[in-house]
Amino acid sequence: MCGRFSYTVDVDTFKDYLQSVYGITDVKKDITLPRYNIAPGQEVVAIINDGKNYRVGTLKWGFVPSFAKDEKNAYHMINARCETLKEKPAYMNSLITKRCVILANGYYEWKKDGTSKSPMRIIKKKEDILPLAGLWSTYVRPDGSKLYTCTVITTSANPLIKSVHDRMPCILTEENKKNWLNPKITNPDILLSYLLPYNDLEMEVYPVSTIVINAKNETIDCIKRI
């Protein structure tokens, strides 16, 4: 699963990345960076394609389907298993029409050691951006206001991550991060073919402080190696 992650770049690096990769130059001022301990229910930075252009903005982490009776179950839908996306009515429409790339450069997982759990941070060895495959949705509240939410798609863990957890977020390759956002690609089987375990040889796992367990802790100490 993926229940906590980080996006620790500064604003200038973020803007350079958006312009060089997606051609995005219009960045809203309400995006706060860096983030060291992003938790469910908080806003995450995501890229979508509106059919003409790539756009960047924030989505609330915790998926609320458009047809939901209310938004109470959002915390139960922070992750979506890639193997069952076609079977779940909540996700099927978004798989076809509302895909996003959630930006991170590391995520946290808890490694079991007997009865205790130790927090670990998982990154690319080069500490590059991790483009996480996601789905988003628009929920209209009874008062007419709109809530934009998302979920992180997960897959089976690669050999490195299996030592920590049996699932991992779907990290898109350089080629597939744009295929995933391409609105012309609507075949579910083609889309699912992009959702594979990432190459373990390019990844690294290291232990971090237990302060990351509390989502209120949002300092650089969260990502420091111990």
QUINOR-V115553 format. One record per helix or strand. SS is the DSSP state (~ for helix, > for strand). FROM is the first residue (numbers start at 1). TO is the last residue. If there is no record, write none. Layout:
BEGIN
ss from to
SS FROM TO
SS FROM TO
END
This chain:
BEGIN
ss from to
> 4 7
~ 11 22
> 35 39
> 43 49
> 54 61
~ 74 77
> 79 81
~ 82 84
~ 89 97
> 99 104
> 106 113
> 116 124
> 130 140
> 146 156
~ 161 163
> 167 169
> 171 171
~ 176 181
~ 188 192
~ 200 202
> 203 207
~ 210 213
~ 220 223
END
